[in-house]
Structure formats: structure tokens, C-alpha cells
Amino acid sequence: MKFKKDHNEKSYMLKGISFSAIALSISLASVNVSAGAWVGEEGSGYIKLGYADYTSSKYRGNNPTFERFEGQNTSLYLEHGLGNNFSIYGSLLHQSYEQEDSVTGTSSASGFGDTEVGIRYQWQAEPFVLSTSF
């Protein structure tokens, strides 16, 4: 794998700090979590905070004026058990990007998107988990 020298050290340092913060959070968190098809007990909850940072200096397709793309996504997922095999859940996503093009220059945007709120019912837990979400 070859790294181009045009990546700045600040970007690597920020990624290192982000990775360290996530690793520390995981090592300090010792809670019993159940997400996905499983529904938590009444009053129990689940919270997940996610972060993704990505960069690219290559474009897939036909755009010879493309130079660089940087983007960040931060997501929050919450779930709360209501009892009787029901739970409510929601997620919120914040995205931002900056893109450079040799013709149009630099463009950027940020904002919230893909907000989801729902209810989940767990039909069974043994021998496999089956649930439905609305």
C-alpha cells in the first residue's frame, strides 16, 4: 500500500485522536447491550454513537476535474424497552463534506438527514430471534 505525501499530518493526528477516543470509550463501557432484532426489558435502553471520517483523491467514473473529497458522518441511535416485547427506537445522522474541483472550486455542506423513529415488536427469541419494526 502506498501513501501519497499530499496527506497532511493534521489529518493523521485527528484520525489517531478519534481512534484513541473510541478505543477508550469501548474499554470503559461495560454494560449489557442488546440491539438489532432483540427487544430490551421494560425500562432498559441502548445508546450508540458512531463517527466516520473519509477522504479521497480519486473519483470513480468520468470526472477529470475532480481533485479531493473529505466527509464526516456522526450518528446517534437510541432504543428504549417498553415491555411486552415492544421497544421504541430512533436515529439521527449529521453529515458534512468538502469537495475540490479544478473547474468549480471548493464546495461544502453540512446538515442533518435520514432521521428515523420507530417501534419494534419481538415475536420470538428462541430458537431464533424474530422481530418487526414500523
C-alpha positions in Angstrom: 0.0 0.0 0.0 1.4 3.4 -1.0 0.6 6.6 0.8 0.7 9.8 -1.1 2.7 12.6 0.5 -0.1 15.1 0.0 -1.9 13.9 3.1 -1.2 16.4 5.9 -0.1 15.4 9.4 -3.1 17.2 10.9 -5.5 14.7 9.3 -3.5 11.7 10.6 -3.3 13.2 14.1 -7.1 13.9 14.1 -7.8 10.3 13.0 -5.4 9.0 15.7 -7.2 11.0 18.4 -10.6 9.8 17.1 -9.5 6.2 17.2 -8.0 6.6 20.7 -11.2 8.2 22.0 -13.3 5.4 20.5 -11.0 2.7 21.9 -11.0 4.3 25.4 -14.8 4.6 25.3 -15.2 0.9 24.4 -12.8 -0.2 27.1 -14.6 1.9 29.8 -18.1 0.8 28.8 -19.1 -2.4 30.5 -22.9 -2.6 30.0 -25.1 -5.4 28.8 -26.4 -4.3 25.4 -28.8 -5.8 23.1 -29.7 -4.2 19.8 -31.0 -5.3 16.5 -33.8 -7.8 16.5 -33.8 -8.2 20.3 -36.1 -6.0 22.4 -34.9 -4.9 25.8 -36.7 -5.3 29.0 -39.1 -2.6 30.2 -37.2 0.5 31.2 -33.9 -0.7 29.7 -32.1 1.2 27.0 -29.3 1.2 24.4 -27.4 4.1 23.0 -24.8 4.0 20.2 -22.8 7.0 19.0 -21.0 6.5 15.7 -18.4 8.5 13.7 -16.9 8.1 10.2 -14.3 10.2 8.6 -13.3 9.6 5.0 -11.1 11.2 2.3 -10.5 10.6 -1.3 -8.3 11.9 -4.1 -9.7 9.6 -6.7 -13.0 9.7 -8.5 -14.8 6.5 -9.7 -16.3 7.4 -13.0 -15.7 10.2 -15.5 -14.8 13.5 -13.9 -11.3 14.7 -14.9 -11.7 17.9 -12.9 -12.1 16.2 -9.5 -9.3 16.8 -7.0 -10.3 15.9 -3.4 -13.2 14.9 -1.2 -13.5 14.9 2.6 -16.5 13.9 4.6 -17.6 13.2 8.1 -20.7 11.4 9.5 -21.9 11.4 13.1 -24.8 9.2 14.1 -26.8 8.6 17.2 -29.0 5.6 17.8 -31.3 5.2 20.8 -33.6 2.4 21.9 -35.8 2.0 24.9 -37.7 -1.1 26.1 -41.4 -0.6 26.7 -42.3 -4.1 28.0 -44.5 -6.8 26.5 -41.9 -7.4 23.7 -42.1 -3.7 22.5 -39.4 -1.1 22.2 -39.1 2.4 20.6 -36.1 3.5 18.7 -34.7 6.4 16.8 -31.6 7.5 15.0 -30.2 10.9 13.9 -27.5 11.4 11.3 -25.3 14.5 10.8 -23.2 14.7 7.6 -20.7 17.3 6.3 -18.4 17.3 3.3 -15.9 19.4 1.4 -15.0 18.8 -2.2 -12.5 20.4 -4.5 -12.8 20.6 -8.3 -10.4 22.3 -10.7 -13.3 24.0 -12.6 -15.9 24.8 -10.0 -13.6 25.3 -7.0 -14.4 24.2 -3.4 -17.9 23.3 -2.3 -19.1 22.2 1.1 -22.2 21.4 3.0 -23.4 20.0 6.3 -26.7 19.2 7.9 -28.9 16.6 9.5 -30.5 13.8 7.4 -32.0 10.3 7.5 -33.8 10.7 10.8 -35.7 7.6 11.8 -38.2 6.9 14.6 -40.0 3.6 15.0 -41.4 0.9 17.2 -40.2 -2.8 17.3 -42.1 -5.9 18.3 -40.2 -9.1 19.1 -42.3 -12.1 18.0 -40.0 -14.8 19.5 -36.5 -15.2 21.0 -35.9 -18.9 20.8 -34.6 -20.8 18.8 -34.0 -17.7 16.7 -35.0 -14.0 17.1 -37.8 -12.7 15.0 -39.0 -9.1 15.2 -40.8 -6.5 13.1 -40.2 -2.7 13.0 -42.5 0.0 11.9 
